Structures are given as C-alpha cells and as structure tokens.
Amino acid sequence: MMKEAEFKQACLDEGYGVAEALECEPNMSGDMHTHEFSAFAMVTRGEFTVMLENGPVTHRPGEACKVDAGTLHAEQTGPDGATLLIGRK
C-alpha cells in the first residue's frame, strides 16, 4: 500500500511527471479504448476497476496500477465513485 507522497515521488522518478488528482463519477463505466500516453494511477478514495483483455482488476485506496500507451482497456467505478492521483508520460 502506497502513501500519496510516495506515489507522487514515484511518478517523478519514473518519468510520469507531476501526479494530478482526478475525480471519477459514481458507477462510471467506459468503453474499451486506448491512450497515446502511459498512465500510472493510485486510488485515494473509492474503488477503481481497470478492465483489461484478460479480465478486470479492482484497486482500492493506496493501490496503484499502470496502463501502458496503446493498451486496450476500460475504466469502472463503484457506487461511491473514486478519486485518483494520476501521472502520464
């Protein structure tokens, strides 16, 4: 489990830039898509699920995940939504 300060430093150390807060609506469910950037995200509130081709992975506060540029995925949140810290490169 990471703390916010550790995550922010890891973003900088790994070239993801300054982590920014992102608020996600309750019960959000997106379509499968890709990004032109790699993302490194840590949940600070709620639940955030990343749907990958090999199945879903749910993250809770203090847990982090990475999605490489070009990776097909979708995002979902639970009934309380989620707050993330996210770095991009």
PyMOL Python script that loads the backbone (N, CA, C, O; Angstrom):
from pymol import cmd

cmd.read_pdbstr("""\
ATOM      1  N   MET A   1       0.845  -1.175   0.000  1.00  0.00           N
ATOM      2  CA  MET A   1       0.000   0.000   0.000  1.00  0.00           C
ATOM      3  C   MET A   1       0.893   1.242   0.000  1.00  0.00           C
ATOM      4  O   MET A   1       1.773   1.385   0.849  1.00  0.00           O
ATOM      5  N   MET A   2       0.659   2.128  -0.952  1.00  0.00           N
ATOM      6  CA  MET A   2       1.469   3.344  -1.073  1.00  0.00           C
ATOM      7  C   MET A   2       0.795   4.516  -0.377  1.00  0.00           C
ATOM      8  O   MET A   2      -0.429   4.571  -0.258  1.00  0.00           O
ATOM      9  N   LYS A   3       1.607   5.435   0.072  1.00  0.00           N
ATOM     10  CA  LYS A   3       1.106   6.708   0.598  1.00  0.00           C
ATOM     11  C   LYS A   3       1.190   7.718  -0.542  1.00  0.00           C
ATOM     12  O   LYS A   3       1.965   7.540  -1.482  1.00  0.00           O
ATOM     13  N   GLU A   4       0.387   8.779  -0.454  1.00  0.00           N
ATOM     14  CA  GLU A   4       0.326   9.764  -1.536  1.00  0.00           C
ATOM     15  C   GLU A   4       1.696  10.356  -1.856  1.00  0.00           C
ATOM     16  O   GLU A   4       2.048  10.490  -3.028  1.00  0.00           O
ATOM     17  N   ALA A   5       2.473  10.711  -0.832  1.00  0.00           N
ATOM     18  CA  ALA A   5       3.788  11.312  -1.069  1.00  0.00           C
ATOM     19  C   ALA A   5       4.710  10.334  -1.791  1.00  0.00           C
ATOM     20  O   ALA A   5       5.475  10.736  -2.668  1.00  0.00           O
ATOM     21  N   GLU A   6       4.643   9.050  -1.429  1.00  0.00           N
ATOM     22  CA  GLU A   6       5.461   8.032  -2.097  1.00  0.00           C
ATOM     23  C   GLU A   6       5.066   7.904  -3.565  1.00  0.00           C
ATOM     24  O   GLU A   6       5.923   7.800  -4.442  1.00  0.00           O
ATOM     25  N   PHE A   7       3.755   7.914  -3.823  1.00  0.00           N
ATOM     26  CA  PHE A   7       3.274   7.794  -5.192  1.00  0.00           C
ATOM     27  C   PHE A   7       3.717   8.987  -6.027  1.00  0.00           C
ATOM     28  O   PHE A   7       4.199   8.822  -7.148  1.00  0.00           O
ATOM     29  N   LYS A   8       3.555  10.186  -5.482  1.00  0.00           N
ATOM     30  CA  LYS A   8       3.958  11.389  -6.220  1.00  0.00           C
ATOM     31  C   LYS A   8       5.435  11.352  -6.567  1.00  0.00           C
ATOM     32  O   LYS A   8       5.825  11.733  -7.671  1.00  0.00           O
ATOM     33  N   GLN A   9       6.257  10.896  -5.638  1.00  0.00           N
ATOM     34  CA  GLN A   9       7.694  10.798  -5.912  1.00  0.00           C
ATOM     35  C   GLN A   9       7.977   9.721  -6.946  1.00  0.00           C
ATOM     36  O   GLN A   9       8.834   9.904  -7.810  1.00  0.00           O
ATOM     37  N   ALA A  10       7.263   8.593  -6.869  1.00  0.00           N
ATOM     38  CA  ALA A  10       7.447   7.514  -7.848  1.00  0.00           C
ATOM     39  C   ALA A  10       7.092   7.996  -9.252  1.00  0.00           C
ATOM     40  O   ALA A  10       7.762   7.630 -10.217  1.00  0.00           O
ATOM     41  N   CYS A  11       6.049   8.812  -9.375  1.00  0.00           N
ATOM     42  CA  CYS A  11       5.684   9.372 -10.683  1.00  0.00           C
ATOM     43  C   CYS A  11       6.845  10.170 -11.261  1.00  0.00           C
ATOM     44  O   CYS A  11       7.202  10.009 -12.428  1.00  0.00           O
ATOM     45  N   LEU A  12       7.424  11.024 -10.441  1.00  0.00           N
ATOM     46  CA  LEU A  12       8.550  11.841 -10.897  1.00  0.00           C
ATOM     47  C   LEU A  12       9.755  10.962 -11.236  1.00  0.00           C
ATOM     48  O   LEU A  12      10.381  11.135 -12.281  1.00  0.00           O
ATOM     49  N   ASP A  13      10.073  10.022 -10.348  1.00  0.00           N
ATOM     50  CA  ASP A  13      11.228   9.153 -10.544  1.00  0.00           C
ATOM     51  C   ASP A  13      11.118   8.309 -11.818  1.00  0.00           C
ATOM     52  O   ASP A  13      12.124   8.021 -12.466  1.00  0.00           O
ATOM     53  N   GLU A  14       9.888   7.916 -12.171  1.00  0.00           N
ATOM     54  CA  GLU A  14       9.678   7.033 -13.324  1.00  0.00           C
ATOM     55  C   GLU A  14       9.300   7.791 -14.596  1.00  0.00           C
ATOM     56  O   GLU A  14       8.959   7.178 -15.608  1.00  0.00           O
ATOM     57  N   GLY A  15       9.360   9.126 -14.544  1.00  0.00           N
ATOM     58  CA  GLY A  15       9.123   9.927 -15.738  1.00  0.00           C
ATOM     59  C   GLY A  15       7.674  10.193 -16.091  1.00  0.00           C
ATOM     60  O   GLY A  15       7.374  10.582 -17.220  1.00  0.00           O
ATOM     61  N   TYR A  16       6.761   9.990 -15.137  1.00  0.00           N
ATOM     62  CA  TYR A  16       5.348  10.239 -15.394  1.00  0.00           C
ATOM     63  C   TYR A  16       4.945  11.693 -15.147  1.00  0.00           C
ATOM     64  O   TYR A  16       3.801  12.064 -15.409  1.00  0.00           O
ATOM     65  N   GLY A  17       5.843  12.504 -14.659  1.00  0.00           N
ATOM     66  CA  GLY A  17       5.525  13.900 -14.401  1.00  0.00           C
ATOM     67  C   GLY A  17       4.795  14.064 -13.076  1.00  0.00           C
ATOM     68  O   GLY A  17       4.720  13.138 -12.269  1.00  0.00           O
ATOM     69  N   VAL A  18       4.264  15.256 -12.872  1.00  0.00           N
ATOM     70  CA  VAL A  18       3.572  15.588 -11.624  1.00  0.00           C
ATOM     71  C   VAL A  18       2.206  14.904 -11.603  1.00  0.00           C
ATOM     72  O   VAL A  18       1.423  15.045 -12.542  1.00  0.00           O
ATOM     73  N   ALA A  19       1.926  14.172 -10.542  1.00  0.00           N
ATOM     74  CA  ALA A  19       0.633  13.496 -10.396  1.00  0.00           C
ATOM     75  C   ALA A  19      -0.457  14.520 -10.120  1.00  0.00           C
ATOM     76  O   ALA A  19      -0.279  15.438  -9.319  1.00  0.00           O
ATOM     77  N   GLU A  20      -1.590  14.348 -10.797  1.00  0.00           N
ATOM     78  CA  GLU A  20      -2.734  15.238 -10.621  1.00  0.00           C
ATOM     79  C   GLU A  20      -3.927  14.452 -10.108  1.00  0.00           C
ATOM     80  O   GLU A  20      -4.077  13.269 -10.412  1.00  0.00           O
ATOM     81  N   ALA A  21      -4.776  15.113  -9.326  1.00  0.00           N
ATOM     82  CA  ALA A  21      -5.981  14.468  -8.805  1.00  0.00           C
ATOM     83  C   ALA A  21      -7.036  14.379  -9.908  1.00  0.00           C
ATOM     84  O   ALA A  21      -7.178  15.296 -10.717  1.00  0.00           O
ATOM     85  N   LEU A  22      -7.760  13.287  -9.934  1.00  0.00           N
ATOM     86  CA  LEU A  22      -8.840  13.068 -10.887  1.00  0.00           C
ATOM     87  C   LEU A  22     -10.034  12.513 -10.133  1.00  0.00           C
ATOM     88  O   LEU A  22      -9.935  11.472  -9.482  1.00  0.00           O
ATOM     89  N   GLU A  23     -11.165  13.205 -10.218  1.00  0.00           N
ATOM     90  CA  GLU A  23     -12.407  12.749  -9.590  1.00  0.00           C
ATOM     91  C   GLU A  23     -13.205  11.956 -10.614  1.00  0.00           C
ATOM     92  O   GLU A  23     -13.418  12.425 -11.732  1.00  0.00           O
ATOM     93  N   CYS A  24     -13.645  10.764 -10.246  1.00  0.00           N
ATOM     94  CA  CYS A  24     -14.446   9.917 -11.127  1.00  0.00           C
ATOM     95  C   CYS A  24     -15.846   9.765 -10.548  1.00  0.00           C
ATOM     96  O   CYS A  24     -16.017   9.532  -9.351  1.00  0.00           O
ATOM     97  N   GLU A  25     -16.827   9.899 -11.401  1.00  0.00           N
ATOM     98  CA  GLU A  25     -18.240   9.826 -11.004  1.00  0.00           C
ATOM     99  C   GLU A  25     -18.604   8.440 -10.468  1.00  0.00           C
ATOM    100  O   GLU A  25     -17.965   7.450 -10.825  1.00  0.00           O
ATOM    101  N   PRO A  26     -19.625   8.366  -9.615  1.00  0.00           N
ATOM    102  CA  PRO A  26     -20.121   7.057  -9.173  1.00  0.00           C
ATOM    103  C   PRO A  26     -20.634   6.234 -10.355  1.00  0.00           C
ATOM    104  O   PRO A  26     -21.204   6.775 -11.303  1.00  0.00           O
ATOM    105  N   ASN A  27     -20.427   4.946 -10.285  1.00  0.00           N
ATOM    106  CA  ASN A  27     -20.923   3.984 -11.278  1.00  0.00           C
ATOM    107  C   ASN A  27     -20.517   4.324 -12.707  1.00  0.00           C
ATOM    108  O   ASN A  27     -21.259   4.036 -13.646  1.00  0.00           O
ATOM    109  N   MET A  28     -19.352   4.930 -12.880  1.00  0.00           N
ATOM    110  CA  MET A  28     -18.834   5.216 -14.213  1.00  0.00           C
ATOM    111  C   MET A  28     -18.445   3.897 -14.875  1.00  0.00           C
ATOM    112  O   MET A  28     -17.888   3.007 -14.231  1.00  0.00           O
ATOM    113  N   SER A  29     -18.740   3.786 -16.148  1.00  0.00           N
ATOM    114  CA  SER A  29     -18.358   2.599 -16.905  1.00  0.00           C
ATOM    115  C   SER A  29     -18.053   3.028 -18.329  1.00  0.00           C
ATOM    116  O   SER A  29     -18.956   3.385 -19.086  1.00  0.00           O
ATOM    117  N   GLY A  30     -16.785   2.993 -18.687  1.00  0.00           N
ATOM    118  CA  GLY A  30     -16.381   3.436 -20.022  1.00  0.00           C
ATOM    119  C   GLY A  30     -16.247   2.277 -20.992  1.00  0.00           C
ATOM    120  O   GLY A  30     -16.198   1.113 -20.595  1.00  0.00           O
ATOM    121  N   ASP A  31     -16.191   2.620 -22.273  1.00  0.00           N
ATOM    122  CA  ASP A  31     -15.984   1.634 -23.330  1.00  0.00           C
ATOM    123  C   ASP A  31     -14.496   1.306 -23.434  1.00  0.00           C
ATOM    124  O   ASP A  31     -13.648   2.079 -22.988  1.00  0.00           O
ATOM    125  N   MET A  32     -14.195   0.170 -24.018  1.00  0.00           N
ATOM    126  CA  MET A  32     -12.806  -0.208 -24.252  1.00  0.00           C
ATOM    127  C   MET A  32     -12.176   0.829 -25.181  1.00  0.00           C
ATOM    128  O   MET A  32     -12.786   1.252 -26.162  1.00  0.00           O
ATOM    129  N   HIS A  33     -10.941   1.232 -24.854  1.00  0.00           N
ATOM    130  CA  HIS A  33     -10.234   2.254 -25.626  1.00  0.00           C
ATOM    131  C   HIS A  33      -8.743   2.171 -25.335  1.00  0.00           C
ATOM    132  O   HIS A  33      -8.307   1.384 -24.495  1.00  0.00           O
ATOM    133  N   THR A  34      -7.972   2.984 -26.032  1.00  0.00           N
ATOM    134  CA  THR A  34      -6.533   3.094 -25.782  1.00  0.00           C
ATOM    135  C   THR A  34      -6.188   4.569 -25.595  1.00  0.00           C
ATOM    136  O   THR A  34      -6.981   5.450 -25.928  1.00  0.00           O
ATOM    137  N   HIS A  35      -5.007   4.824 -25.064  1.00  0.00           N
ATOM    138  CA  HIS A  35      -4.481   6.184 -24.925  1.00  0.00           C
ATOM    139  C   HIS A  35      -3.145   6.257 -25.649  1.00  0.00           C
ATOM    140  O   HIS A  35      -2.474   5.244 -25.840  1.00  0.00           O
ATOM    141  N   GLU A  36      -2.768   7.464 -26.048  1.00  0.00           N
ATOM    142  CA  GLU A  36      -1.459   7.687 -26.663  1.00  0.00           C
ATOM    143  C   GLU A  36      -0.385   7.890 -25.599  1.00  0.00           C
ATOM    144  O   GLU A  36       0.785   8.082 -25.929  1.00  0.00           O
ATOM    145  N   PHE A  37      -0.775   7.848 -24.326  1.00  0.00           N
ATOM    146  CA  PHE A  37       0.159   8.041 -23.219  1.00  0.00           C
ATOM    147  C   PHE A  37       0.067   6.859 -22.266  1.00  0.00           C
ATOM    148  O   PHE A  37      -0.941   6.153 -22.225  1.00  0.00           O
ATOM    149  N   SER A  38       1.128   6.654 -21.503  1.00  0.00           N
ATOM    150  CA  SER A  38       1.109   5.662 -20.423  1.00  0.00           C
ATOM    151  C   SER A  38       0.612   6.356 -19.164  1.00  0.00           C
ATOM    152  O   SER A  38       0.916   7.527 -18.937  1.00  0.00           O
ATOM    153  N   ALA A  39      -0.148   5.643 -18.348  1.00  0.00           N
ATOM    154  CA  ALA A  39      -0.709   6.221 -17.122  1.00  0.00           C
ATOM    155  C   ALA A  39      -0.283   5.395 -15.916  1.00  0.00           C
ATOM    156  O   ALA A  39      -0.205   4.167 -15.973  1.00  0.00           O
ATOM    157  N   PHE A  40      -0.013   6.097 -14.833  1.00  0.00           N
ATOM    158  CA  PHE A  40       0.325   5.498 -13.540  1.00  0.00           C
ATOM    159  C   PHE A  40      -0.656   6.138 -12.567  1.00  0.00           C
ATOM    160  O   PHE A  40      -0.627   7.352 -12.369  1.00  0.00           O
ATOM    161  N   ALA A  41      -1.519   5.338 -11.962  1.00  0.00           N
ATOM    162  CA  ALA A  41      -2.582   5.881 -11.118  1.00  0.00           C
ATOM    163  C   ALA A  41      -2.623   5.189  -9.762  1.00  0.00           C
ATOM    164  O   ALA A  41      -2.338   3.997  -9.645  1.00  0.00           O
ATOM    165  N   MET A  42      -2.984   5.967  -8.737  1.00  0.00           N
ATOM    166  CA  MET A  42      -3.191   5.430  -7.403  1.00  0.00           C
ATOM    167  C   MET A  42      -4.556   5.891  -6.914  1.00  0.00           C
ATOM    168  O   MET A  42      -4.905   7.065  -7.038  1.00  0.00           O
ATOM    169  N   VAL A  43      -5.318   4.971  -6.363  1.00  0.00           N
ATOM    170  CA  VAL A  43      -6.625   5.297  -5.803  1.00  0.00           C
ATOM    171  C   VAL A  43      -6.427   5.924  -4.423  1.00  0.00           C
ATOM    172  O   VAL A  43      -5.700   5.389  -3.586  1.00  0.00           O
ATOM    173  N   THR A  44      -7.087   7.071  -4.195  1.00  0.00           N
ATOM    174  CA  THR A  44      -7.048   7.696  -2.872  1.00  0.00           C
ATOM    175  C   THR A  44      -8.395   7.611  -2.170  1.00  0.00           C
ATOM    176  O   THR A  44      -8.480   7.792  -0.955  1.00  0.00           O
ATOM    177  N   ARG A  45      -9.460   7.332  -2.943  1.00  0.00           N
ATOM    178  CA  ARG A  45     -10.799   7.184  -2.371  1.00  0.00           C
ATOM    179  C   ARG A  45     -11.640   6.322  -3.290  1.00  0.00           C
ATOM    180  O   ARG A  45     -11.563   6.469  -4.509  1.00  0.00           O
ATOM    181  N   GLY A  46     -12.446   5.420  -2.731  1.00  0.00           N
ATOM    182  CA  GLY A  46     -13.367   4.605  -3.514  1.00  0.00           C
ATOM    183  C   GLY A  46     -12.699   3.385  -4.132  1.00  0.00           C
ATOM    184  O   GLY A  46     -11.643   2.935  -3.688  1.00  0.00           O
ATOM    185  N   GLU A  47     -13.347   2.864  -5.173  1.00  0.00           N
ATOM    186  CA  GLU A  47     -12.842   1.708  -5.917  1.00  0.00           C
ATOM    187  C   GLU A  47     -12.764   2.070  -7.392  1.00  0.00           C
ATOM    188  O   GLU A  47     -13.652   2.724  -7.938  1.00  0.00           O
ATOM    189  N   PHE A  48     -11.674   1.627  -8.028  1.00  0.00           N
ATOM    190  CA  PHE A  48     -11.448   1.898  -9.437  1.00  0.00           C
ATOM    191  C   PHE A  48     -11.040   0.595 -10.099  1.00  0.00           C
ATOM    192  O   PHE A  48     -10.045  -0.019  -9.715  1.00  0.00           O
ATOM    193  N   THR A  49     -11.806   0.174 -11.089  1.00  0.00           N
ATOM    194  CA  THR A  49     -11.540  -1.084 -11.777  1.00  0.00           C
ATOM    195  C   THR A  49     -11.034  -0.801 -13.181  1.00  0.00           C
ATOM    196  O   THR A  49     -11.625  -0.014 -13.921  1.00  0.00           O
ATOM    197  N   VAL A  50      -9.940  -1.448 -13.536  1.00  0.00           N
ATOM    198  CA  VAL A  50      -9.411  -1.388 -14.892  1.00  0.00           C
ATOM    199  C   VAL A  50      -9.769  -2.709 -15.562  1.00  0.00           C
ATOM    200  O   VAL A  50      -9.362  -3.782 -15.116  1.00  0.00           O
ATOM    201  N   MET A  51     -10.540  -2.606 -16.639  1.00  0.00           N
ATOM    202  CA  MET A  51     -10.928  -3.788 -17.410  1.00  0.00           C
ATOM    203  C   MET A  51      -9.888  -3.972 -18.505  1.00  0.00           C
ATOM    204  O   MET A  51      -9.731  -3.116 -19.376  1.00  0.00           O
ATOM    205  N   LEU A  52      -9.179  -5.094 -18.454  1.00  0.00           N
ATOM    206  CA  LEU A  52      -8.185  -5.421 -19.467  1.00  0.00           C
ATOM    207  C   LEU A  52      -8.689  -6.598 -20.287  1.00  0.00           C
ATOM    208  O   LEU A  52      -9.692  -7.220 -19.939  1.00  0.00           O
ATOM    209  N   GLU A  53      -8.000  -6.899 -21.361  1.00  0.00           N
ATOM    210  CA  GLU A  53      -8.435  -8.009 -22.211  1.00  0.00           C
ATOM    211  C   GLU A  53      -8.458  -9.336 -21.460  1.00  0.00           C
ATOM    212  O   GLU A  53      -9.234 -10.231 -21.795  1.00  0.00           O
ATOM    213  N   ASN A  54      -7.601  -9.462 -20.437  1.00  0.00           N
ATOM    214  CA  ASN A  54      -7.569 -10.716 -19.670  1.00  0.00           C
ATOM    215  C   ASN A  54      -8.404 -10.647 -18.393  1.00  0.00           C
ATOM    216  O   ASN A  54      -8.292 -11.523 -17.535  1.00  0.00           O
ATOM    217  N   GLY A  55      -9.243  -9.610 -18.257  1.00  0.00           N
ATOM    218  CA  GLY A  55     -10.157  -9.517 -17.129  1.00  0.00           C
ATOM    219  C   GLY A  55      -9.989  -8.242 -16.322  1.00  0.00           C
ATOM    220  O   GLY A  55      -9.077  -7.453 -16.570  1.00  0.00           O
ATOM    221  N   PRO A  56     -10.883  -8.044 -15.345  1.00  0.00           N
ATOM    222  CA  PRO A  56     -10.860  -6.822 -14.531  1.00  0.00           C
ATOM    223  C   PRO A  56      -9.900  -6.924 -13.346  1.00  0.00           C
ATOM    224  O   PRO A  56      -9.658  -8.003 -12.804  1.00  0.00           O
ATOM    225  N   VAL A  57      -9.362  -5.762 -12.963  1.00  0.00           N
ATOM    226  CA  VAL A  57      -8.535  -5.661 -11.758  1.00  0.00           C
ATOM    227  C   VAL A  57      -9.050  -4.455 -10.978  1.00  0.00           C
ATOM    228  O   VAL A  57      -9.018  -3.332 -11.482  1.00  0.00           O
ATOM    229  N   THR A  58      -9.525  -4.679  -9.754  1.00  0.00           N
ATOM    230  CA  THR A  58     -10.076  -3.610  -8.927  1.00  0.00           C
ATOM    231  C   THR A  58      -9.023  -3.113  -7.942  1.00  0.00           C
ATOM    232  O   THR A  58      -8.336  -3.899  -7.289  1.00  0.00           O
ATOM    233  N   HIS A  59      -8.916  -1.789  -7.854  1.00  0.00           N
ATOM    234  CA  HIS A  59      -7.942  -1.145  -6.973  1.00  0.00           C
ATOM    235  C   HIS A  59      -8.682  -0.323  -5.930  1.00  0.00           C
ATOM    236  O   HIS A  59      -9.705   0.301  -6.211  1.00  0.00           O
ATOM    237  N   ARG A  60      -8.135  -0.338  -4.712  1.00  0.00           N
ATOM    238  CA  ARG A  60      -8.719   0.379  -3.580  1.00  0.00           C
ATOM    239  C   ARG A  60      -7.710   1.395  -3.056  1.00  0.00           C
ATOM    240  O   ARG A  60      -6.566   1.402  -3.510  1.00  0.00           O
ATOM    241  N   PRO A  61      -8.096   2.246  -2.122  1.00  0.00           N
ATOM    242  CA  PRO A  61      -7.167   3.279  -1.633  1.00  0.00           C
ATOM    243  C   PRO A  61      -5.795   2.716  -1.254  1.00  0.00           C
ATOM    244  O   PRO A  61      -5.669   1.718  -0.544  1.00  0.00           O
ATOM    245  N   GLY A  62      -4.767   3.416  -1.770  1.00  0.00           N
ATOM    246  CA  GLY A  62      -3.388   3.015  -1.515  1.00  0.00           C
ATOM    247  C   GLY A  62      -2.824   2.056  -2.547  1.00  0.00           C
ATOM    248  O   GLY A  62      -1.632   1.748  -2.522  1.00  0.00           O
ATOM    249  N   GLU A  63      -3.674   1.576  -3.463  1.00  0.00           N
ATOM    250  CA  GLU A  63      -3.222   0.651  -4.502  1.00  0.00           C
ATOM    251  C   GLU A  63      -3.014   1.419  -5.806  1.00  0.00           C
ATOM    252  O   GLU A  63      -3.760   2.345  -6.124  1.00  0.00           O
ATOM    253  N   ALA A  64      -1.995   1.020  -6.547  1.00  0.00           N
ATOM    254  CA  ALA A  64      -1.640   1.703  -7.786  1.00  0.00           C
ATOM    255  C   ALA A  64      -1.641   0.734  -8.960  1.00  0.00           C
ATOM    256  O   ALA A  64      -1.534  -0.480  -8.785  1.00  0.00           O
ATOM    257  N   CYS A  65      -1.763   1.296 -10.164  1.00  0.00           N
ATOM    258  CA  CYS A  65      -1.710   0.492 -11.379  1.00  0.00           C
ATOM    259  C   CYS A  65      -1.084   1.310 -12.496  1.00  0.00           C
ATOM    260  O   CYS A  65      -1.052   2.540 -12.452  1.00  0.00           O
ATOM    261  N   LYS A  66      -0.592   0.599 -13.488  1.00  0.00           N
ATOM    262  CA  LYS A  66      -0.034   1.233 -14.677  1.00  0.00           C
ATOM    263  C   LYS A  66      -0.739   0.668 -15.898  1.00  0.00           C
ATOM    264  O   LYS A  66      -1.028  -0.526 -15.971  1.00  0.00           O
ATOM    265  N   VAL A  67      -1.010   1.544 -16.852  1.00  0.00           N
ATOM    266  CA  VAL A  67      -1.566   1.133 -18.141  1.00  0.00           C
ATOM    267  C   VAL A  67      -0.663   1.756 -19.200  1.00  0.00           C
ATOM    268  O   VAL A  67      -0.590   2.978 -19.326  1.00  0.00           O
ATOM    269  N   ASP A  68       0.020   0.906 -19.954  1.00  0.00           N
ATOM    270  CA  ASP A  68       0.940   1.392 -20.983  1.00  0.00           C
ATOM    271  C   ASP A  68       0.184   1.978 -22.173  1.00  0.00           C
ATOM    272  O   ASP A  68      -0.935   1.563 -22.475  1.00  0.00           O
ATOM    273  N   ALA A  69       0.796   2.928 -22.833  1.00  0.00           N
ATOM    274  CA  ALA A  69       0.222   3.522 -24.044  1.00  0.00           C
ATOM    275  C   ALA A  69      -0.150   2.409 -25.018  1.00  0.00           C
ATOM    276  O   ALA A  69       0.600   1.448 -25.189  1.00  0.00           O
ATOM    277  N   GLY A  70      -1.309   2.543 -25.652  1.00  0.00           N
ATOM    278  CA  GLY A  70      -1.757   1.573 -26.638  1.00  0.00           C
ATOM    279  C   GLY A  70      -2.443   0.343 -26.081  1.00  0.00           C
ATOM    280  O   GLY A  70      -2.893  -0.508 -26.848  1.00  0.00           O
ATOM    281  N   THR A  71      -2.536   0.226 -24.747  1.00  0.00           N
ATOM    282  CA  THR A  71      -3.184  -0.941 -24.128  1.00  0.00           C
ATOM    283  C   THR A  71      -4.701  -0.774 -24.166  1.00  0.00           C
ATOM    284  O   THR A  71      -5.226   0.233 -23.691  1.00  0.00           O
ATOM    285  N   LEU A  72      -5.397  -1.743 -24.721  1.00  0.00           N
ATOM    286  CA  LEU A  72      -6.853  -1.718 -24.766  1.00  0.00           C
ATOM    287  C   LEU A  72      -7.394  -1.939 -23.357  1.00  0.00           C
ATOM    288  O   LEU A  72      -7.046  -2.924 -22.706  1.00  0.00           O
ATOM    289  N   HIS A  73      -8.241  -1.029 -22.886  1.00  0.00           N
ATOM    290  CA  HIS A  73      -8.761  -1.112 -21.524  1.00  0.00           C
ATOM    291  C   HIS A  73     -10.032  -0.263 -21.391  1.00  0.00           C
ATOM    292  O   HIS A  73     -10.376   0.507 -22.287  1.00  0.00           O
ATOM    293  N   ALA A  74     -10.714  -0.420 -20.262  1.00  0.00           N
ATOM    294  CA  ALA A  74     -11.858   0.419 -19.892  1.00  0.00           C
ATOM    295  C   ALA A  74     -11.767   0.649 -18.393  1.00  0.00           C
ATOM    296  O   ALA A  74     -11.132  -0.122 -17.673  1.00  0.00           O
ATOM    297  N   GLU A  75     -12.408   1.716 -17.927  1.00  0.00           N
ATOM    298  CA  GLU A  75     -12.403   2.031 -16.507  1.00  0.00           C
ATOM    299  C   GLU A  75     -13.820   1.950 -15.954  1.00  0.00           C
ATOM    300  O   GLU A  75     -14.791   2.249 -16.649  1.00  0.00           O
ATOM    301  N   GLN A  76     -13.920   1.540 -14.688  1.00  0.00           N
ATOM    302  CA  GLN A  76     -15.202   1.500 -13.985  1.00  0.00           C
ATOM    303  C   GLN A  76     -14.990   1.967 -12.554  1.00  0.00           C
ATOM    304  O   GLN A  76     -13.906   1.809 -11.992  1.00  0.00           O
ATOM    305  N   THR A  77     -16.034   2.545 -11.970  1.00  0.00           N
ATOM    306  CA  THR A  77     -16.004   2.893 -10.553  1.00  0.00           C
ATOM    307  C   THR A  77     -17.194   2.259  -9.862  1.00  0.00           C
ATOM    308  O   THR A  77     -18.150   1.832 -10.510  1.00  0.00           O
ATOM    309  N   GLY A  78     -17.128   2.203  -8.542  1.00  0.00           N
ATOM    310  CA  GLY A  78     -18.219   1.671  -7.742  1.00  0.00           C
ATOM    311  C   GLY A  78     -19.264   2.728  -7.452  1.00  0.00           C
ATOM    312  O   GLY A  78     -19.228   3.812  -8.033  1.00  0.00           O
ATOM    313  N   PRO A  79     -20.196   2.426  -6.558  1.00  0.00           N
ATOM    314  CA  PRO A  79     -21.313   3.320  -6.262  1.00  0.00           C
ATOM    315  C   PRO A  79     -20.896   4.634  -5.598  1.00  0.00           C
ATOM    316  O   PRO A  79     -21.666   5.595  -5.603  1.00  0.00           O
ATOM    317  N   ASP A  80     -19.697   4.688  -5.032  1.00  0.00           N
ATOM    318  CA  ASP A  80     -19.228   5.918  -4.390  1.00  0.00           C
ATOM    319  C   ASP A  80     -18.263   6.704  -5.269  1.00  0.00           C
ATOM    320  O   ASP A  80     -17.725   7.722  -4.831  1.00  0.00           O
ATOM    321  N   GLY A  81     -18.032   6.252  -6.505  1.00  0.00           N
ATOM    322  CA  GLY A  81     -17.063   6.912  -7.360  1.00  0.00           C
ATOM    323  C   GLY A  81     -15.653   6.628  -6.875  1.00  0.00           C
ATOM    324  O   GLY A  81     -15.427   5.700  -6.099  1.00  0.00           O
ATOM    325  N   ALA A  82     -14.702   7.438  -7.341  1.00  0.00           N
ATOM    326  CA  ALA A  82     -13.308   7.247  -6.941  1.00  0.00           C
ATOM    327  C   ALA A  82     -12.541   8.540  -7.153  1.00  0.00           C
ATOM    328  O   ALA A  82     -12.890   9.364  -7.998  1.00  0.00           O
ATOM    329  N   THR A  83     -11.496   8.694  -6.369  1.00  0.00           N
ATOM    330  CA  THR A  83     -10.530   9.773  -6.577  1.00  0.00           C
ATOM    331  C   THR A  83      -9.188   9.112  -6.813  1.00  0.00           C
ATOM    332  O   THR A  83      -8.783   8.209  -6.080  1.00  0.00           O
ATOM    333  N   LEU A  84      -8.500   9.579  -7.854  1.00  0.00           N
ATOM    334  CA  LEU A  84      -7.204   9.040  -8.220  1.00  0.00           C
ATOM    335  C   LEU A  84      -6.156  10.132  -8.230  1.00  0.00           C
ATOM    336  O   LEU A  84      -6.466  11.309  -8.415  1.00  0.00           O
ATOM    337  N   LEU A  85      -4.932   9.736  -8.033  1.00  0.00           N
ATOM    338  CA  LEU A  85      -3.786  10.554  -8.406  1.00  0.00           C
ATOM    339  C   LEU A  85      -3.258   9.895  -9.654  1.00  0.00           C
ATOM    340  O   LEU A  85      -3.084   8.677  -9.683  1.00  0.00           O
ATOM    341  N   ILE A  86      -2.998  10.682 -10.700  1.00  0.00           N
ATOM    342  CA  ILE A  86      -2.571  10.090 -11.971  1.00  0.00           C
ATOM    343  C   ILE A  86      -1.416  10.882 -12.576  1.00  0.00           C
ATOM    344  O   ILE A  86      -1.433  12.111 -12.633  1.00  0.00           O
ATOM    345  N   GLY A  87      -0.425  10.136 -13.018  1.00  0.00           N
ATOM    346  CA  GLY A  87       0.695  10.694 -13.762  1.00  0.00           C
ATOM    347  C   GLY A  87       0.677  10.128 -15.168  1.00  0.00           C
ATOM    348  O   GLY A  87       0.269   8.986 -15.379  1.00  0.00           O
ATOM    349  N   ARG A  88       1.122  10.927 -16.133  1.00  0.00           N
ATOM    350  CA  ARG A  88       1.108  10.493 -17.544  1.00  0.00           C
ATOM    351  C   ARG A  88       2.482  10.707 -18.171  1.00  0.00           C
ATOM    352  O   ARG A  88       3.208  11.638 -17.822  1.00  0.00           O
ATOM    353  N   LYS A  89       2.818   9.816 -19.108  1.00  0.00           N
ATOM    354  CA  LYS A  89       4.034  10.024 -19.911  1.00  0.00           C
ATOM    355  C   LYS A  89       3.837   9.460 -21.294  1.00  0.00           C
ATOM    356  O   LYS A  89       4.742   9.533 -22.125  1.00  0.00           O
TER     357      LYS A  89
END
""", "prot")
cmd.dss("prot")
cmd.show_as("cartoon", "prot")
cmd.util.cbc("prot")
cmd.orient("prot")
